[in-house]
């Protein structure tokens, strides 16, 4: 596990911790990304450690807040995500559902900005910034649904937007330039790195993640073992061995109880 004091701002945990304690940084950073003036932010919250349930694919640490006239959802994405388009779709639907209570009206939906900051190029076109809007293929007109999707690539070709260039370069490398925002972010990051409570929280989450990884690995090994047992059963049947003989051999070779063998056999019948 990476050392806490070596975390960079692009690390999910540090990104979330810094944003949680510094609303002004979130506001300024979002202004740079969207090019929109945001006077004040409200209801800043983070989606923290969800659970250690093996059913869930991964932990997500993102930041959501309300601006003057829109809702913003910002996520740091370091590892390559093969289905980023589907995640964007999920985020949009989840945020829309949050806005409308039972019986609510569509007019209550505020404009929504989904922002992914990627430390890789998710679309392979070398761009630093990808902006998406719904548009009619026949007329070219935009569908005014109030949704804006921005995907940033820290490794993309720099543009004329020096503020965005500097921010993404800092996220990628951790090197601070002569820029007020990146200096402010690095100072806030340093405060988190030397905060005892954040360190303990990071260690707790790290331990949970390691236990979850171990649990998943054990489950995978058990599934492989059971599949091997099923293959043995099928192979012995193919050479004419009796069911009684197969059960005896398989149980002895795999240290199975008769009950466990019967359970595996039952699975085979339903497949």
C-alpha positions in Angstrom: 0.0 0.0 0.0 1.3 3.5 -0.9 2.7 5.5 2.0 0.3 8.2 3.2 2.9 11.0 3.1 3.6 10.2 -0.6 0.0 10.6 -1.8 -0.4 13.0 -4.7 -3.5 15.1 -5.3 -4.7 12.7 -8.0 -5.0 10.0 -5.5 -8.7 9.4 -4.8 -8.3 9.7 -1.1 -6.2 12.8 -1.0 -8.4 14.5 -3.7 -11.5 13.8 -1.6 -9.9 14.9 1.7 -8.6 18.2 0.2 -11.9 19.0 -1.4 -13.8 18.1 1.7 -11.9 20.6 3.8 -11.4 23.3 1.2 -14.6 24.4 -0.6 -12.8 27.4 -2.1 -10.4 25.1 -3.9 -13.3 23.1 -5.3 -14.9 26.3 -6.5 -11.8 27.7 -8.2 -10.8 24.4 -9.7 -14.3 23.9 -11.2 -14.3 27.4 -12.6 -11.0 26.6 -14.4 -12.4 23.4 -15.8 -15.8 24.6 -16.9 -15.0 28.2 -17.7 -18.0 29.3 -15.7 -18.1 31.8 -12.9 -19.3 30.2 -9.7 -20.0 32.7 -6.9 -20.6 30.3 -4.1 -21.0 26.6 -3.6 -23.5 24.7 -1.4 -24.0 21.2 -0.1 -20.5 20.1 -0.8 -20.3 16.4 -0.1 -18.2 13.4 -1.0 -19.1 9.8 -1.7 -16.7 8.2 0.7 -15.9 4.6 1.4 -19.1 2.7 0.5 -18.7 -0.8 1.9 -16.5 -3.9 1.9 -19.3 -5.8 0.2 -17.7 -8.1 -2.5 -20.7 -7.4 -4.7 -19.5 -3.9 -5.3 -16.9 -3.4 -8.0 -14.9 -0.7 -6.3 -14.7 2.1 -3.9 -15.6 5.5 -5.3 -14.5 8.8 -3.9 -16.1 11.7 -5.8 -17.1 15.2 -4.9 -20.6 16.7 -5.5 -21.8 20.2 -4.9 -24.4 22.8 -5.9 -23.3 26.1 -7.5 -25.3 29.2 -8.2 -27.5 27.5 -10.9 -26.2 24.0 -11.4 -25.1 20.8 -9.8 -21.5 19.6 -10.3 -20.1 16.1 -9.9 -16.3 15.8 -10.1 -14.4 12.5 -10.0 -10.6 11.8 -10.2 -9.9 8.8 -12.4 -6.3 7.5 -12.3 -6.7 3.9 -13.4 -7.8 3.1 -16.9 -11.5 2.8 -17.1 -12.8 0.7 -20.0 -16.5 1.7 -19.6 -16.2 5.4 -18.7 -19.1 6.2 -21.0 -21.4 3.9 -19.0 -20.2 5.4 -15.7 -21.0 8.8 -17.0 -24.5 7.6 -17.9 -24.9 6.1 -14.4 -23.7 9.3 -12.7 -26.1 11.4 -14.7 -29.1 9.2 -13.9 -28.2 8.9 -10.2 -27.9 12.7 -9.8 -31.2 13.3 -11.7 -33.0 10.8 -9.4 -31.6 12.6 -6.3 -33.0 15.9 -7.5 -36.6 14.8 -8.1 -38.5 13.3 -5.2 -41.6 11.1 -5.7 -44.1 13.1 -7.6 -41.6 15.8 -8.5 -41.6 17.8 -11.7 -39.0 17.7 -14.5 -38.8 21.4 -14.2 -37.1 20.9 -10.9 -34.0 19.4 -12.6 -31.1 21.8 -12.4 -28.3 21.9 -15.0 -25.8 19.1 -14.4 -22.1 19.1 -15.0 -20.4 15.7 -14.9 -16.6 16.1 -14.7 -14.0 13.3 -14.9 -10.3 14.2 -14.4 -8.4 11.3 -16.0 -4.7 10.7 -15.7 -4.8 8.9 -19.1 -6.4 9.5 -22.4 -9.8 7.8 -22.2 -10.7 8.3 -25.9 -7.2 8.2 -27.6 -7.4 11.4 -29.5 -4.7 13.2 -27.6 -7.0 16.0 -26.5 -6.7 17.7 -23.1 -10.4 18.3 -22.8 -13.4 16.4 -24.2 -16.8 18.2 -24.0 -20.0 16.3 -24.7 -23.6 17.5 -25.4 -26.6 15.8 -26.9 -27.1 16.9 -30.5 -29.6 15.9 -33.2 -27.8 14.0 -36.0 -30.2 15.3 -38.7 -30.3 19.0 -37.9 -27.2 19.5 -35.8 -29.2 21.3 -33.1 -28.3 20.7 -29.5 -30.8 19.1 -27.1 -31.2 21.6 -24.3 -31.4 19.1 -21.5 -29.2 21.0 -19.2 -26.5 18.3 -19.1 -22.8 19.0 -19.8 -20.1 16.3 -19.7 -16.4 17.2 -19.4 -13.7 14.6 -19.5 -10.1 15.9 -18.9 -6.9 14.1 -19.9 -3.9 15.2 -17.9 -1.6 13.9 -20.6 -3.3 15.6 -23.5 -1.8 18.3 -25.7 -1.8 21.6 -24.0 -4.2 24.3 -25.2 -4.3 28.1 -25.1 -6.0 27.8 -21.7 -3.0 28.3 -19.4 -4.9 27.9 -16.2 -6.2 24.5 -17.3 -2.8 23.5 -18.6 -1.2 24.4 -15.2 -3.9 22.6 -13.2 -3.7 19.4 -15.2 0.1 19.4 -15.3 0.1 19.7 -11.5 -2.4 16.8 -11.1 -0.2 14.6 -13.4 3.2 15.4 -11.9 2.6 17.0 -8.5 5.0 19.8 -9.4 3.8 23.3 -8.4 4.2 26.1 -10.9 3.9 29.9 -10.3 0.2 29.6 -10.0 -2.0 30.6 -7.1 -4.4 27.7 -7.4 -1.9 24.8 -7.7 0.1 26.3 -4.7 -3.1 26.5 -2.7 -4.0 22.9 -3.6 -0.5 21.7 -2.7 -0.5 23.5 0.7 -3.9 21.9 1.5 -2.6 18.5 0.4 0.3 18.9 2.7 -2.0 19.8 5.6 -3.9 16.5 5.0 -0.7 14.5 4.7 0.3 15.6 8.2 -3.1 15.3 9.8 -3.4 12.4 12.2 -7.1 11.8 11.7 -6.8 11.6 7.9 -3.9 9.3 8.2 -5.8 6.9 10.5 -8.8 7.0 8.2 -6.6 6.3 5.2 -5.0 3.3 7.0 -8.5 2.0 7.9 -9.7 2.2 4.4 -6.5 0.6 3.1 -6.9 -2.3 5.5 -10.5 -2.8 4.3 -9.5 -2.7 0.7 -6.7 -5.3 1.3 -9.1 -7.6 3.2 -11.6 -7.2 0.4 -8.9 -8.1 -2.2 -8.0 -11.1 -0.1 -11.6 -12.2 0.1 -12.1 -11.9 -3.6 -8.9 -13.9 -4.3 -10.0 -16.6 -1.9 -13.5 -16.8 -3.6 -11.8 -17.0 -7.0 -9.6 -19.8 -5.9 -12.6 -21.7 -4.5 -14.5 -21.3 -7.7 -11.5 -22.7 -9.7 -11.3 -25.6 -7.3 -15.1 -26.4 -7.7 -14.8 -26.1 -11.5 -11.9 -28.6 -11.3 -14.0 -31.0 -9.3 -16.8 -30.7 -11.9 -14.4 -31.4 -14.7 -13.2 -34.5 -12.9 -16.7 -35.8 -12.5 -17.4 -35.3 -16.2 -14.2 -37.0 -17.2 -14.9 -40.0 -15.0 -18.4 -40.3 -16.3 -17.1 -40.2 -19.9 -15.0 -43.4 -19.2 -18.0 -45.2 -17.7 -17.2 -44.9 -13.9 -20.1 -45.5 -11.6 -21.6 -42.5 -9.7 -20.6 -44.2 -6.4 -17.0 -44.7 -7.5 -16.8 -41.0 -8.8 -18.1 -39.8 -5.5 -15.6 -41.8 -3.5 -12.6 -40.8 -5.6 -13.5 -37.1 -5.8 -14.2 -36.8 -2.1 -10.9 -38.4 -1.3 -8.8 -36.4 -3.7 -10.4 -33.0 -2.7 -11.1 -33.6 1.0 -14.8 -33.1 0.4 -17.6 -34.2 2.7 -20.4 -36.2 1.1 -22.7 -33.2 1.7 -20.4 -30.8 -0.1 -20.1 -33.2 -3.0 -23.8 -33.5 -3.3 -24.1 -29.7 -3.3 -21.6 -29.5 -6.2 -23.5 -32.2 -8.1 -26.7 -30.3 -7.6 -25.1 -27.2 -9.2 -24.1 -29.3 -12.2 -27.7 -30.4 -12.7 -29.0 -26.9 -12.9 -26.3 -25.6 -15.3 
